[in-house]
Amino acid sequence: MHTKKHLTLDAKKAIVSMLNSGYSSRQVAPHFGVDKSTVNRIFKAFGKLGCCERLIGSGRRRKTTRQMDMEIMKLSRANPKLNACDIYSDLREHSRYMGSKKTIQRRLRELGLYGRRPACKPYVSEKNRKTRLEFAKEHLNWTVKEWSNVIWTDESKFNLYGSDGIQYIRRPIAKRFDPQYMKPTVKHGGGNVMVWGAFSFRGIGPIHYVESIMTGESYKDILNNVFLPWARQTHGRSFILQQDNDPKHTSGVVKAYVSNKRWNVLKWPSHSPDLNPIEHLWEVLQRRCAHKHVTCKGQKFQILKQEWSKIDMHVAQTLIESMPARCAAVIKSKGYPTKY
């Protein structure tokens, strides 16, 4: 028995031509791999319509009206966290909707509203939004030369065991629990390594292992013993220190130290990692160390230190050159988090 298939327009025309030439439907059918009844149906349709084109039918009647489709769209846009089941329940409760949850899913896709993983960004209050906007407007027209005087600093945590992000594998079917395809886990995460680092347009700076909880006093020691020698060597006395508003950075002992040194400190808006290019430098470092196996914190830091020193200066310069675009993005988003 032949399988059902749609013939091309040229094939249908050839069938009609052969039948008009005197061939029987039994003779024509094998040439096109179809049943005799299919040949007869095509010839009958040609006699009735005068053409071989396949007419597009109206299909089954839609379960939703245009007004119902608009209501589905309004519910989804008013609260993007609602899924198809939530919208279905709401419509059944407040209207005479008789469709299914699958219909809701199809309508949402037709409207271009697909389910996506939301971007995770720090919460920005109204006050922070205004300070972010002020910072972006104030520094929008800074040139690369002005940004090259800024030394960017920050702390970051790197897991000792396992991945810091989502990790995928490729495996055959039914091999999920084979040891080579599993991701080992350790109770309480297996520990981590906290590091402090700095960089500027003139190159990658020092990286320092923070062995215990960082306080204002220990941060002052890092500034004095780690940051200052490198800053003097690369920038002399003309530089601008960038640091976020972490309590240890703004503690009294640090403020007194910075004031005594008469350093210029960049006034930084809170909750603004998208404005700080060192956040992307941490990501570069993480990727470089992602597949290196370690057994202790000291070994982890040594790998971090080695890979940190290997980061090309062009990477640092490219990140700093993106500052005008970062400021413009903050202004465009009216102070809310951006893609950076």
C-alpha positions, 0 to 999 in steps of 0.5 A: 500500500502506498504511503500518503503524500502530497504531489508537486504541482508539476507532478499533478500537471504531468498526471493530467497530461498523461490521462488526456493523452489516453493513458488509464489511471492504472497505468499512470499511478505507478509512475508517480508512486501513488494509488489509482484513486489519487490519480482519479481524484487529481483528474476530477479536481482538474475537471472541476476547477480547471487547475492543479493547484492545491487549495488551502482550506479554512481549517478548524475554527479557532477556539479563541476570538481576536478579543480573547487573544488580546486579553491573553496578551494583556495578561502576559504583558501585565505580569510576565511571570504568569505561565500558560496555566496561570493565564488559563485559570484566570480566563476560566475564572473571569470569562467563558473561555472554553479552550485548553492550556495548550491553546493558550501556549500557542497564542502566546507563541503566535504573539511572540511571547516565548518562555525564557530564562530571566536575566539575573541582575542586582536590585536597583532601588529608586535612589540607586537608579538616580545615582546611576543615572547621574554617574552615567551622565557625568562620565558619558563624555569622558575620553579613553585618556581620562578613563586610563587614569582609573585603577579598577579594584574588586574582590571575587569568589572562586569555587574550589570544587566544581563549576561556578556556573551552568555546566553541560555535557554530551552523553548517549541516551540511558547513560545519565548515571555513568561516572564519566557523565556525572558531575561530582558534588561536595557537601557545603560546596567544597569551599572557595577562594576569595581574591582581590585584584586590580587593573587599569588601561596600562595593564593587569595589576596584582591579585591577592589571596584573601585568607580570612574575612576581609575587614576595613583594617585588612583592606587598608593593608591590601591598599598599602602593601599590594595596591600602592606599590603597583599603582606608583610603578605604573601610574606614579601619583596621578591615578583615580581609585575605583572601588564599590560601596562595600562597607569595608571599602567605606569604613572609617579606617579606610577613609582616613587612610585614603584621605591621608594619602590624598588619593582621588576616589571615583564616586561610585553608584551602588549596585552597579556591576554593569558599569564596572569592567573588572566584573568581566575580567573576573569572568575571563579568569573564571573561563581560563581556570574552569577545567583545571583540577585542584585539591586545595585552596593554595593550589587554586590561588596559584592557578588563578594567579598564573592565569591572571598574569597571562590575560592580555593587556588588549583585553583590559584596554578593550573593557575600559574602552567600553565605558562610554557605551556602558554609560550610554546604556545606563542612560538609555535604560533610565538607570536600570540594569543594562546588558553589561 
